[in-house]
Amino acid sequence: MSEHGTDAHLDALPEEIAETTANTLAAIGFRIRELRQLRGLTLQELANVSGLSTSMLSLVERGRASPSIGSLIVIASALGVTMSDLLVNGADSEEKIVVRASEARKVETAQHVVRRLLREDRSRGVSVAVNEYAPHTGSAEHPISHDGFEYGFVLQGELTVEVDGTKHVLRQGDLIAYSSRRKHKIWNHGKTNVRTLWFNLDRE
């Protein structure tokens, strides 16, 4: 894996190829970070499992380093997926005006939250998903933090979102917005399913 010189290598390529390469690296990094966060893992925890350094993983997630096939296999294994799951092609979905419900990519987190990804617009740094929380499930056992900003809108049920130790009980029609750098935890303490629409931004 190349930790340095990625931008310089891109500058040496024809413009169209350089742009495609940069977009591919960004897509792979976006997917790795998405899966890591879905599993409630910090960069350090992923580094411990994969044997790669946190600085290396950070560069990969930001699309600033080109991972080797071997490194992708190791990262995929640590995340509990196959390498092909990291090599998603986001170009088609980003160009679509309409995304049908049947086309949403479905992922179940380690905490058994079902996430249906409706849109993953890497060029704008935003993902849109419908999350379904069964009773007594949530984002993670303990509050987590990561880069970005997020908006959550409750479509059905009652959801508790803890931000910096303060618990906010949200009901149908309620919206919450906060910096993802703040310690947060999302949990369904009720007896019925909760459905939400969630927007995650790369940047604050």
Backbone as a chain_set.jsonl record, in Angstrom:
{"seq": "MSEHGTDAHLDALPEEIAETTANTLAAIGFRIRELRQLRGLTLQELANVSGLSTSMLSLVERGRASPSIGSLIVIASALGVTMSDLLVNGADSEEKIVVRASEARKVETAQHVVRRLLREDRSRGVSVAVNEYAPHTGSAEHPISHDGFEYGFVLQGELTVEVDGTKHVLRQGDLIAYSSRRKHKIWNHGKTNVRTLWFNLDRE", "coords": {"N": [[0.847, -1.185, 0.0], [0.543, 2.182, -0.826], [1.599, 4.815, 1.044], [2.45, 7.32, 0.711], [2.749, 9.878, -1.8], [0.571, 9.45, -3.475], [-1.072, 11.498, -4.558], [0.816, 12.741, -6.183], [1.385, 10.746, -8.019], [-1.074, 10.602, -9.288], [-1.137, 13.081, -10.5], [0.632, 12.689, -12.55], [-0.704, 11.189, -14.369], [-2.895, 10.962, -17.302], [-5.54, 13.371, -17.464], [-8.256, 12.394, -17.415], [-7.956, 9.695, -16.663], [-6.675, 10.025, -14.239], [-8.69, 11.28, -12.767], [-10.645, 9.274, -12.695], [-9.254, 7.312, -11.279], [-8.845, 8.631, -8.823], [-11.503, 8.934, -7.995], [-12.209, 6.267, -7.689], [-10.503, 5.436, -5.599], [-11.521, 7.101, -3.601], [-14.083, 6.078, -3.409], [-13.619, 3.463, -2.481], [-12.44, 4.04, -0.002], [-14.555, 5.404, 1.241], [-16.411, 3.339, 1.45], [-15.084, 1.543, 3.15], [-14.911, 3.064, 5.508], [-17.651, 3.405, 5.99], [-18.499, 0.741, 6.52], [-16.889, 0.196, 8.733], [-17.872, 2.047, 10.62], [-20.511, 1.207, 10.774], [-20.152, -1.129, 12.144], [-19.42, -0.198, 14.54], [-16.753, 0.333, 15.115], [-13.666, 1.85, 16.039], [-10.982, 3.665, 14.405], [-8.605, 2.829, 15.564], [-9.327, 0.355, 16.68], [-9.93, -1.103, 14.373], [-7.42, -1.075, 13.244], [-6.033, -2.608, 15.115], [-7.198, -5.119, 14.727], [-6.723, -5.623, 12.016], [-3.997, -5.293, 11.715], [-2.816, -3.212, 10.44], [-1.604, 0.19, 10.348], [-3.054, 2.984, 12.155], [-2.741, 5.476, 10.948], [-2.312, 4.763, 8.285], [-4.744, 3.515, 7.655], [-6.444, 5.673, 7.996], [-5.624, 7.362, 5.894], [-6.359, 5.759, 3.72], [-9.156, 5.626, 4.062], [-9.776, 8.243, 3.515], [-9.263, 8.386, 0.879], [-6.682, 8.969, 0.124], [-4.577, 7.282, -0.116], [-3.334, 4.469, -1.902], [-4.533, 1.346, -1.62], [-3.046, -1.914, -1.426], [-3.791, -5.11, -2.994], [-3.485, -7.15, -1.138], [-3.69, -5.733, 1.277], [-6.332, -4.83, 1.099], [-7.677, -7.25, 1.25], [-7.032, -8.011, 3.859], [-8.215, -5.89, 5.32], [-10.898, -6.199, 4.556], [-11.427, -8.735, 5.641], [-11.155, -8.148, 8.356], [-13.367, -6.576, 8.687], [-15.352, -8.316, 8.241], [-16.311, -8.903, 5.683], [-16.15, -9.597, 2.114], [-13.44, -8.965, -0.194], [-14.471, -7.995, -2.583], [-16.733, -6.707, -1.744], [-15.809, -4.288, -0.946], [-15.122, -3.047, -3.238], [-17.042, -1.317, -4.531], [-19.101, 0.014, -7.105], [-19.784, 3.179, -7.472], [-20.552, 4.984, -9.421], [-22.816, 4.654, -11.139], [-25.026, 4.785, -9.35], [-24.758, 7.368, -8.387], [-25.34, 8.873, -10.608], [-27.972, 8.409, -11.127], [-31.263, 9.69, -11.199], [-33.527, 8.846, -9.923], [-33.86, 6.524, -7.324], [-34.936, 3.357, -6.827], [-36.887, 1.644, -4.314], [-36.364, -1.064, -4.297], [-33.795, -1.164, -5.189], [-32.1, -0.349, -3.227], [-29.201, -0.799, -1.257], [-28.841, -3.306, 1.076], [-27.809, -3.643, 4.399], [-26.917, -5.358, 7.323], [-26.135, -4.47, 10.551], [-23.645, -5.167, 13.133], [-25.056, -4.935, 15.454], [-27.518, -5.653, 14.662], [-29.126, -3.806, 13.366], [-30.986, -2.856, 10.586], [-29.919, -1.49, 7.653], [-30.76, 0.387, 4.912], [-29.329, 1.526, 2.181], [-29.945, 4.291, 0.347], [-28.816, 6.269, -1.192], [-25.539, 7.066, -2.12], [-23.546, 9.422, -2.372], [-20.585, 10.147, -3.254], [-19.056, 12.198, -4.338], [-20.149, 14.476, -3.292], [-20.032, 13.908, -0.69], [-22.04, 12.649, 0.918], [-24.395, 10.419, 2.387], [-27.475, 8.654, 2.219], [-29.881, 6.977, 4.044], [-32.327, 4.515, 5.008], [-32.94, 3.463, 8.158], [-33.637, 0.662, 10.172], [-34.648, -0.187, 13.308], [-34.902, -2.835, 15.378], [-36.647, -3.85, 18.399], [-34.683, -3.094, 21.272], [-32.226, -2.757, 19.988], [-29.444, -1.0, 18.431], [-27.082, 1.611, 17.522], [-24.558, 1.101, 18.669], [-23.012, -0.525, 21.504], [-21.786, 1.229, 23.23], [-21.325, 4.817, 23.411], [-20.121, 6.419, 20.436], [-17.78, 8.173, 18.278], [-17.01, 10.021, 15.316], [-15.742, 11.324, 12.186], [-17.566, 13.96, 10.498], [-21.06, 14.915, 9.954], [-24.45, 14.565, 10.991], [-27.931, 13.94, 10.245], [-30.971, 12.933, 11.594], [-34.169, 11.57, 11.038], [-37.233, 10.648, 12.328], [-39.308, 8.219, 11.14], [-41.104, 6.341, 12.012], [-42.201, 5.112, 15.144], [-40.381, 5.234, 18.313], [-37.358, 6.626, 19.284], [-34.259, 6.68, 21.01], [-31.703, 8.978, 21.215], [-28.537, 9.503, 22.234], [-26.428, 12.142, 22.969], [-23.334, 13.319, 23.74], [-23.758, 12.435, 26.376], [-26.314, 13.325, 26.996], [-29.664, 12.344, 26.793], [-31.961, 12.108, 24.155], [-35.265, 11.773, 23.394], [-36.871, 10.754, 20.601], [-39.723, 11.045, 18.534], [-42.177, 10.019, 16.068], [-41.813, 12.045, 13.236], [-40.009, 13.777, 14.387], [-36.825, 15.472, 14.306], [-33.276, 15.194, 14.478], [-30.044, 16.686, 14.743], [-26.533, 16.741, 14.582], [-22.988, 17.133, 15.227], [-20.893, 14.545, 14.171], [-18.616, 14.129, 15.545], [-19.135, 14.419, 18.177], [-19.731, 12.462, 21.058], [-21.915, 9.821, 20.572], [-24.894, 7.816, 20.699], [-27.299, 5.593, 19.444], [-30.437, 4.227, 20.072], [-33.036, 1.781, 20.349], [-35.243, 1.526, 22.761], [-37.727, 0.599, 23.051], [-40.679, -1.534, 22.464], [-41.478, -1.94, 19.927], [-40.763, -1.824, 16.364], [-38.552, 0.64, 14.958], [-38.329, 3.115, 12.462], [-36.141, 5.104, 10.561], [-35.005, 7.989, 8.729], [-31.861, 8.657, 7.611], [-29.23, 10.971, 7.26], [-25.92, 11.177, 6.442], [-23.069, 13.147, 6.537], [-19.846, 13.76, 5.124], [-18.37, 15.909, 5.995], [-18.299, 18.562, 8.45]], "CA": [[0.0, 0.0, 0.0], [1.345, 3.392, -0.9], [1.135, 5.792, 2.021], [2.876, 8.643, 0.265], [2.917, 10.049, -3.226], [-0.604, 9.124, -4.268], [-1.462, 12.674, -5.338], [1.831, 12.981, -7.203], [1.171, 9.737, -9.054], [-2.269, 10.99, -10.041], [-0.798, 14.24, -11.336], [1.403, 12.236, -13.703], [-1.586, 10.464, -15.274], [-3.805, 11.792, -18.084], [-6.566, 13.941, -16.581], [-9.44, 11.537, -17.296], [-7.578, 8.506, -15.897], [-6.396, 10.474, -12.875], [-9.97, 11.54, -12.111], [-11.271, 7.977, -12.444], [-8.494, 6.669, -10.198], [-9.138, 9.344, -7.578], [-12.877, 8.602, -7.614], [-12.22, 4.869, -7.239], [-9.893, 5.413, -4.264], [-12.467, 7.736, -2.679], [-15.199, 5.142, -3.23], [-13.156, 2.366, -1.621], [-12.283, 4.591, 1.339], [-15.89, 5.69, 1.761], [-17.036, 2.05, 1.782], [-14.403, 1.007, 4.336], [-15.349, 3.84, 6.668], [-19.062, 3.093, 6.233], [-18.579, -0.57, 7.16], [-16.271, 0.299, 10.061], [-18.783, 2.753, 11.506], [-21.671, 0.342, 10.979], [-19.78, -2.137, 13.131], [-19.091, 0.48, 15.783], [-15.317, 0.223, 15.344], [-12.819, 3.02, 15.854], [-9.83, 3.39, 13.551], [-7.633, 2.07, 16.353], [-9.812, -1.02, 16.804], [-9.741, -1.744, 13.075], [-5.974, -1.26, 13.101], [-5.642, -3.729, 15.962], [-7.677, -6.369, 14.126], [-6.152, -5.821, 10.678], [-2.542, -5.252, 11.743], [-2.366, -2.022, 9.719], [-1.513, 1.356, 11.232], [-4.196, 3.897, 12.107], [-2.463, 6.53, 9.968], [-2.528, 4.17, 6.97], [-6.177, 3.321, 7.466], [-7.035, 7.002, 7.85], [-5.345, 7.803, 4.52], [-7.175, 4.951, 2.809], [-10.547, 6.041, 4.193], [-9.929, 9.569, 2.903], [-8.927, 8.293, -0.533], [-5.377, 9.59, -0.096], [-3.577, 6.228, -0.291], [-3.788, 3.39, -2.776], [-4.298, 0.082, -0.912], [-2.693, -3.091, -2.217], [-4.789, -6.184, -2.945], [-3.31, -7.833, 0.137], [-4.232, -4.893, 2.342], [-7.786, -4.845, 0.974], [-8.137, -8.549, 1.756], [-6.903, -7.955, 5.317], [-9.234, -4.958, 5.816], [-12.204, -6.838, 4.351], [-11.542, -9.808, 6.627], [-11.349, -7.528, 9.665], [-14.717, -6.017, 8.696], [-16.301, -9.415, 8.07], [-16.855, -8.917, 4.324], [-15.176, -10.012, 1.106], [-12.78, -7.828, -0.829], [-15.355, -7.458, -3.617], [-17.696, -5.81, -1.098], [-15.181, -2.972, -0.816], [-14.926, -2.482, -4.574], [-18.358, -0.951, -5.049], [-19.101, 0.976, -8.203], [-20.777, 4.182, -7.109], [-20.829, 5.927, -10.499], [-24.178, 4.529, -11.633], [-25.992, 5.26, -8.372], [-24.652, 8.807, -8.256], [-25.895, 9.499, -11.789], [-29.406, 8.167, -11.193], [-32.144, 10.703, -10.628], [-34.443, 8.119, -9.039], [-33.402, 5.248, -6.787], [-36.098, 2.589, -6.396], [-36.733, 0.965, -3.025], [-35.81, -2.401, -4.533], [-32.393, -1.031, -5.554], [-31.323, 0.059, -2.056], [-28.295, -1.83, -0.745], [-29.231, -3.654, 2.444], [-26.726, -4.088, 5.266], [-27.297, -5.542, 8.722], [-24.983, -4.176, 11.388], [-23.345, -6.14, 14.177], [-26.099, -4.79, 16.468], [-28.753, -6.112, 14.011], [-29.889, -2.725, 12.752], [-31.036, -3.03, 9.133], [-29.66, -0.206, 6.988], [-30.998, 0.351, 3.466], [-28.654, 2.693, 1.628], [-30.669, 4.79, -0.816], [-27.939, 7.105, -2.02], [-24.18, 7.234, -1.629], [-22.998, 10.421, -3.29], [-19.239, 10.378, -2.737], [-18.517, 13.472, -4.807], [-20.682, 15.507, -2.393], [-19.771, 13.478, 0.674], [-23.279, 12.425, 1.666], [-25.115, 9.158, 2.192], [-28.853, 8.712, 2.697], [-30.299, 5.608, 4.309], [-33.433, 4.216, 5.912], [-32.48, 2.524, 9.179], [-34.712, 0.004, 10.91], [-34.176, -0.659, 14.617], [-35.774, -3.744, 16.107], [-36.577, -3.565, 19.833], [-33.435, -3.348, 22.001], [-31.058, -2.696, 19.1], [-29.013, 0.364, 18.194], [-25.858, 1.852, 16.757], [-23.417, 0.47, 19.343], [-23.229, -0.705, 22.938], [-21.273, 2.415, 23.902], [-21.27, 5.982, 22.521], [-18.984, 6.484, 19.523], [-17.62, 9.434, 17.558], [-16.287, 9.892, 14.047], [-15.816, 12.554, 11.396], [-18.781, 14.219, 9.754], [-22.255, 15.517, 10.551], [-25.575, 13.706, 10.63], [-29.309, 14.321, 10.496], [-31.835, 11.774, 11.71], [-35.596, 11.9, 11.039], [-37.978, 9.455, 12.718], [-40.467, 7.928, 10.294], [-42.042, 5.492, 12.744], [-41.734, 4.619, 16.427], [-39.718, 6.12, 19.28], [-35.927, 6.334, 19.285], [-33.454, 7.473, 21.939], [-30.381, 9.352, 20.696], [-27.722, 10.1, 23.288], [-25.345, 12.977, 22.431], [-22.531, 13.858, 24.843], [-24.329, 12.066, 27.66], [-27.706, 13.764, 27.12], [-30.549, 11.482, 26.012], [-33.058, 12.782, 23.476], [-36.265, 10.809, 22.941], [-37.469, 11.245, 19.359], [-40.926, 10.339, 18.084], [-42.48, 10.188, 14.642], [-41.814, 13.429, 12.773], [-38.934, 14.551, 15.021], [-35.522, 15.518, 13.633], [-32.113, 15.516, 15.297], [-28.865, 16.999, 13.935], [-25.372, 16.95, 15.454], [-21.673, 16.773, 14.707], [-20.568, 13.148, 14.467], [-17.458, 14.11, 16.448], [-19.665, 14.346, 19.534], [-20.022, 11.089, 21.452], [-23.339, 9.586, 20.382], [-25.399, 6.449, 20.695], [-28.684, 5.533, 18.975], [-30.95, 2.959, 20.597], [-34.479, 1.569, 20.461], [-35.529, 0.909, 24.052], [-39.13, 0.208, 23.07], [-41.099, -2.895, 22.133], [-41.87, -1.975, 18.522], [-39.712, -1.414, 15.432], [-38.4, 2.068, 14.662], [-37.762, 3.393, 11.141], [-35.641, 6.468, 10.467], [-34.288, 8.421, 7.531], [-30.604, 9.197, 8.163], [-28.301, 11.628, 6.337], [-24.559, 11.29, 6.98], [-22.186, 13.996, 5.746], [-18.429, 13.578, 5.378], [-17.779, 17.101, 6.619], [-19.201, 19.345, 9.318]], "C": [[0.879, 1.23, 0.0], [0.79, 4.43, 0.051], [1.489, 7.198, 1.585], [2.88, 8.676, -1.265], [1.712, 9.724, -4.08], [-1.011, 10.289, -5.142], [-0.469, 12.943, -6.459], [1.676, 11.99, -8.354], [-0.034, 10.094, -9.914], [-1.967, 12.155, -10.975], [-0.073, 13.826, -12.612], [0.539, 11.513, -14.731], [-2.394, 11.437, -16.127], [-4.99, 12.2, -17.214], [-7.745, 13.002, -16.352], [-9.143, 10.304, -16.436], [-7.329, 8.875, -14.436], [-7.694, 10.702, -12.109], [-10.68, 10.231, -11.754], [-10.589, 7.258, -11.288], [-8.81, 7.306, -8.854], [-10.542, 9.001, -7.079], [-12.969, 7.182, -7.073], [-11.639, 4.753, -5.839], [-10.833, 6.02, -3.224], [-13.629, 6.795, -2.375], [-14.822, 3.994, -2.304], [-13.03, 2.854, -0.183], [-13.612, 4.859, 2.011], [-16.552, 4.403, 2.239], [-16.406, 1.445, 3.039], [-14.865, 1.744, 5.586], [-16.798, 3.537, 7.021], [-19.201, 1.772, 6.988], [-17.993, -0.535, 8.57], [-17.234, 0.957, 11.044], [-20.044, 1.94, 11.782], [-21.397, -0.704, 12.049], [-19.342, -1.521, 14.461], [-17.624, 0.419, 16.14], [-14.632, 1.581, 15.191], [-11.696, 2.647, 14.883], [-8.806, 2.533, 14.287], [-8.044, 0.612, 16.476], [-9.658, -1.775, 15.492], [-8.263, -2.011, 12.826], [-5.504, -2.462, 13.915], [-6.013, -5.07, 15.331], [-6.951, -6.666, 12.816], [-4.63, -5.89, 10.676], [-1.964, -4.091, 10.966], [-2.366, -0.831, 10.679], [-2.752, 2.233, 11.095], [-3.981, 4.99, 11.068], [-2.697, 6.024, 8.548], [-4.017, 4.03, 6.676], [-6.892, 4.655, 7.264], [-6.832, 7.535, 6.429], [-6.201, 7.052, 3.515], [-8.632, 5.411, 2.856], [-10.801, 7.398, 3.544], [-9.554, 9.574, 1.423], [-7.584, 8.872, -0.881], [-4.252, 8.57, -0.231], [-4.18, 5.104, -1.118], [-3.494, 2.047, -2.11], [-3.927, -1.043, -1.865], [-3.809, -4.124, -2.107], [-4.709, -6.896, -1.593], [-3.907, -7.043, 1.291], [-5.756, -4.869, 2.302], [-8.366, -6.148, 1.516], [-8.117, -8.55, 3.283], [-7.989, -7.056, 5.919], [-10.619, -5.582, 5.71], [-12.442, -7.921, 5.386], [-11.828, -9.239, 8.014], [-12.76, -6.965, 9.813], [-15.793, -7.08, 8.488], [-16.992, -9.431, 6.725], [-15.797, -9.465, 3.367], [-14.562, -8.778, 0.463], [-13.688, -7.182, -1.871], [-16.398, -6.515, -3.03], [-17.128, -4.406, -0.935], [-15.07, -2.264, -2.16], [-16.262, -2.162, -5.212], [-18.203, 0.069, -6.156], [-20.18, 2.003, -7.939], [-21.177, 5.094, -8.247], [-22.281, 5.879, -10.933], [-25.189, 5.113, -10.663], [-25.944, 6.775, -8.243], [-25.274, 9.53, -9.447], [-27.409, 9.342, -11.88], [-30.178, 9.305, -10.547], [-33.076, 10.058, -9.612], [-33.792, 6.814, -8.598], [-34.623, 4.514, -6.242], [-35.818, 1.879, -5.081], [-36.066, -0.392, -3.192], [-34.319, -2.364, -4.847], [-31.502, -0.677, -4.368], [-30.463, -1.098, -1.565], [-28.58, -2.069, 0.727], [-28.035, -4.207, 3.21], [-27.287, -4.272, 6.667], [-26.055, -5.366, 9.58], [-24.767, -5.27, 12.427], [-24.388, -6.09, 15.286], [-27.481, -5.109, 15.903], [-29.693, -4.975, 13.604], [-29.828, -2.936, 11.242], [-30.933, -1.658, 8.474], [-29.85, -0.39, 5.487], [-30.45, 1.642, 2.863], [-29.333, 3.111, 0.329], [-29.757, 5.552, -1.773], [-26.579, 7.236, -1.351], [-23.456, 8.126, -2.625], [-21.623, 10.834, -2.786], [-18.675, 11.725, -3.156], [-18.985, 14.621, -3.917], [-20.534, 15.115, -0.928], [-21.014, 13.257, 1.505], [-23.832, 11.032, 1.369], [-26.479, 9.292, 2.845], [-29.342, 7.284, 2.876], [-31.542, 5.574, 5.179], [-32.929, 3.149, 6.873], [-33.669, 1.964, 9.946], [-34.139, -0.632, 12.172], [-35.229, -1.562, 15.236], [-35.698, -3.392, 17.588], [-35.234, -3.976, 20.437], [-32.233, -3.519, 21.066], [-30.684, -1.235, 18.895], [-27.677, 0.43, 17.495], [-24.66, 1.125, 17.346], [-23.724, 0.356, 20.824], [-22.814, 0.538, 23.722], [-21.233, 3.586, 22.913], [-19.988, 5.992, 21.687], [-18.89, 7.886, 18.933], [-16.81, 9.174, 16.302], [-16.419, 11.206, 13.294], [-17.2, 12.717, 10.785], [-19.879, 14.893, 10.558], [-23.432, 14.654, 10.137], [-26.915, 14.3, 11.038], [-30.135, 13.045, 10.568], [-33.282, 12.203, 11.829], [-36.373, 10.624, 11.325], [-39.233, 9.32, 11.86], [-41.544, 7.172, 11.062], [-41.419, 5.06, 14.063], [-41.075, 5.686, 17.283], [-38.27, 5.691, 19.455], [-35.215, 7.238, 20.287], [-32.071, 7.717, 21.336], [-29.646, 10.086, 21.816], [-26.564, 10.854, 22.652], [-24.623, 13.635, 23.603], [-23.19, 13.621, 26.202], [-25.77, 12.484, 27.882], [-28.595, 12.927, 26.209], [-31.722, 12.288, 25.454], [-34.02, 11.718, 22.957], [-36.998, 11.405, 21.74], [-38.67, 10.382, 18.982], [-41.195, 10.665, 16.616], [-42.576, 11.67, 14.268], [-40.727, 14.288, 13.377], [-37.619, 14.421, 14.235], [-34.435, 15.826, 14.645], [-30.92, 15.752, 14.368], [-27.704, 17.302, 14.87], [-24.08, 16.582, 14.731], [-21.362, 15.344, 15.122], [-19.347, 13.025, 15.368], [-17.898, 14.055, 17.915], [-20.007, 12.886, 19.845], [-21.529, 10.842, 21.344], [-23.677, 8.104, 20.328], [-26.881, 6.492, 20.329], [-29.256, 4.194, 19.41], [-32.481, 2.951, 20.652], [-34.751, 0.806, 21.757], [-36.956, 0.363, 24.116], [-39.382, -1.233, 22.669], [-41.551, -3.036, 20.68], [-40.714, -1.485, 17.649], [-39.727, 0.102, 15.225], [-37.779, 2.206, 13.272], [-37.345, 4.855, 11.095], [-35.057, 6.723, 9.08], [-33.051, 9.136, 8.019], [-29.721, 9.751, 7.05], [-26.953, 11.732, 7.035], [-23.697, 12.091, 6.019], [-20.737, 13.714, 6.121], [-17.85, 14.703, 6.203], [-18.804, 17.79, 7.501], [-19.621, 20.614, 8.608]], "O": [[1.854, 1.305, 0.748], [-0.346, 4.88, -0.102], [0.884, 8.165, 2.049], [2.999, 7.645, -1.927], [1.817, 9.723, -5.307], [-1.271, 10.112, -6.332], [-0.861, 13.328, -7.561], [1.819, 12.354, -9.521], [-0.012, 9.906, -11.131], [-2.473, 12.213, -12.096], [-0.147, 14.516, -13.629], [0.994, 11.25, -15.844], [-2.57, 12.596, -15.749], [-5.395, 11.451, -16.324], [-8.187, 12.831, -15.216], [-9.951, 9.911, -15.595], [-7.714, 8.148, -13.521], [-7.788, 10.356, -10.931], [-11.24, 10.09, -10.667], [-11.248, 6.672, -10.429], [-9.019, 6.607, -7.862], [-10.746, 8.799, -5.882], [-13.706, 6.915, -6.125], [-12.197, 4.064, -4.985], [-10.934, 5.52, -2.104], [-14.101, 6.718, -1.24], [-15.609, 3.598, -1.445], [-13.458, 2.173, 0.749], [-13.788, 4.583, 3.198], [-17.178, 4.375, 3.299], [-17.11, 0.9, 3.89], [-15.175, 1.122, 6.602], [-17.147, 3.424, 8.197], [-19.93, 1.69, 7.977], [-18.528, -1.156, 9.488], [-17.396, 0.484, 12.169], [-20.582, 1.978, 12.889], [-22.303, -1.115, 12.774], [-18.946, -2.23, 15.386], [-17.267, 0.449, 17.318], [-14.985, 2.363, 14.309], [-11.485, 1.473, 14.58], [-8.213, 1.623, 13.707], [-7.198, -0.278, 16.386], [-9.298, -2.952, 15.49], [-7.896, -3.045, 12.268], [-4.672, -3.242, 13.453], [-5.246, -6.031, 15.39], [-6.605, -7.813, 12.536], [-4.029, -6.462, 9.766], [-0.745, -3.983, 10.837], [-3.051, -0.85, 11.701], [-3.417, 2.231, 10.059], [-4.922, 5.391, 10.383], [-3.215, 6.753, 7.703], [-4.487, 4.381, 5.594], [-7.824, 4.757, 6.466], [-7.754, 8.09, 5.832], [-6.711, 7.644, 2.564], [-9.269, 5.568, 1.814], [-11.907, 7.672, 3.078], [-9.528, 10.626, 0.786], [-7.34, 9.233, -2.032], [-3.098, 8.946, -0.436], [-5.377, 4.827, -1.042], [-2.334, 1.641, -2.035], [-4.437, -1.112, -2.984], [-4.669, -4.027, -1.232], [-5.732, -7.204, -0.981], [-4.551, -7.609, 2.175], [-6.404, -4.885, 3.348], [-9.414, -6.15, 2.161], [-9.054, -9.024, 3.925], [-8.613, -7.421, 6.915], [-11.417, -5.51, 6.645], [-13.534, -8.018, 5.947], [-12.645, -9.783, 8.757], [-13.289, -6.883, 10.921], [-16.987, -6.791, 8.55], [-18.122, -9.908, 6.61], [-14.675, -9.76, 3.779], [-15.105, -7.677, 0.567], [-13.681, -5.962, -2.03], [-16.896, -5.627, -3.722], [-17.881, -3.441, -0.8], [-14.942, -1.041, -2.22], [-16.585, -2.66, -6.29], [-17.283, 0.887, -6.142], [-21.362, 1.735, -8.155], [-22.072, 5.921, -8.066], [-22.921, 6.92, -11.084], [-26.098, 5.839, -11.065], [-26.975, 7.407, -8.015], [-25.693, 10.68, -9.316], [-28.061, 10.067, -12.632], [-29.802, 9.815, -9.492], [-33.379, 10.643, -8.572], [-33.235, 6.086, -9.42], [-35.27, 4.987, -5.308], [-34.673, 1.553, -4.765], [-35.295, -0.821, -2.334], [-33.644, -3.392, -4.785], [-30.278, -0.701, -4.489], [-30.929, -2.233, -1.466], [-28.562, -1.136, 1.53], [-27.342, -5.111, 2.743], [-28.05, -3.433, 7.147], [-25.042, -6.033, 9.364], [-25.588, -6.174, 12.584], [-24.593, -7.081, 15.987], [-28.495, -4.876, 16.561], [-30.906, -5.164, 13.51], [-28.756, -3.165, 10.683], [-31.76, -0.779, 8.713], [-29.184, -1.219, 4.866], [-31.037, 2.712, 3.02], [-29.301, 2.384, -0.664], [-29.91, 5.487, -2.992], [-26.491, 7.487, -0.149], [-22.84, 7.656, -3.582], [-21.504, 11.763, -1.986], [-17.901, 12.332, -2.416], [-18.292, 15.632, -3.798], [-20.869, 15.891, -0.032], [-21.049, 13.634, 2.676], [-23.744, 10.539, 0.244], [-26.633, 9.946, 3.876], [-29.23, 6.469, 1.96], [-31.785, 6.477, 5.981], [-32.538, 2.061, 6.452], [-34.586, 2.694, 10.32], [-33.265, -1.497, 12.11], [-36.321, -1.109, 15.578], [-34.769, -2.697, 17.999], [-34.716, -5.056, 20.156], [-31.34, -4.325, 21.327], [-31.488, -0.338, 19.148], [-27.195, -0.56, 16.944], [-23.834, 0.59, 16.607], [-24.594, 1.057, 21.34], [-23.412, 0.862, 24.748], [-21.118, 3.369, 21.707], [-18.916, 5.624, 22.166], [-19.813, 8.688, 19.073], [-16.025, 8.228, 16.234], [-17.139, 12.103, 13.732], [-17.918, 11.739, 10.579], [-19.666, 15.37, 11.672], [-23.423, 14.071, 9.052], [-27.029, 15.042, 12.014], [-30.015, 12.175, 9.705], [-33.607, 13.09, 12.618], [-36.189, 9.621, 10.635], [-40.101, 10.193, 11.858], [-42.737, 7.333, 10.805], [-40.248, 4.684, 14.106], [-41.194, 6.881, 17.016], [-37.991, 4.527, 19.74], [-35.533, 8.422, 20.398], [-31.36, 6.774, 20.99], [-30.076, 11.143, 22.278], [-25.798, 10.277, 21.881], [-25.214, 14.406, 24.359], [-23.182, 14.496, 27.068], [-26.395, 12.051, 28.85], [-28.332, 12.804, 25.012], [-32.381, 13.042, 26.17], [-33.629, 10.858, 22.168], [-37.663, 12.435, 21.856], [-38.637, 9.157, 19.096], [-40.509, 11.492, 16.014], [-43.31, 12.44, 14.887], [-40.528, 15.42, 12.936], [-37.351, 13.404, 13.595], [-34.638, 16.621, 15.563], [-30.796, 15.099, 13.332], [-27.866, 18.038, 15.843], [-24.082, 15.825, 13.76], [-21.543, 14.972, 16.281], [-19.069, 11.949, 15.896], [-17.112, 13.686, 18.788], [-20.515, 12.167, 18.985], [-22.324, 11.561, 21.948], [-22.853, 7.266, 19.961], [-27.629, 7.325, 20.84], [-28.657, 3.147, 19.162], [-33.121, 3.958, 20.955], [-34.52, -0.401, 21.842], [-37.348, -0.256, 25.105], [-38.461, -2.041, 22.547], [-41.957, -4.117, 20.253], [-39.801, -0.816, 18.132], [-40.771, 0.75, 15.308], [-36.822, 1.505, 12.94], [-38.086, 5.738, 11.527], [-34.672, 5.798, 8.364], [-33.153, 10.114, 8.759], [-29.492, 9.095, 6.034], [-26.86, 12.319, 8.113], [-23.6, 11.763, 4.836], [-20.428, 13.461, 7.286], [-16.95, 14.49, 7.016], [-20.012, 17.626, 7.326], [-20.377, 21.411, 9.163]]}, "num_chains": 1, "name": "protein.A"}
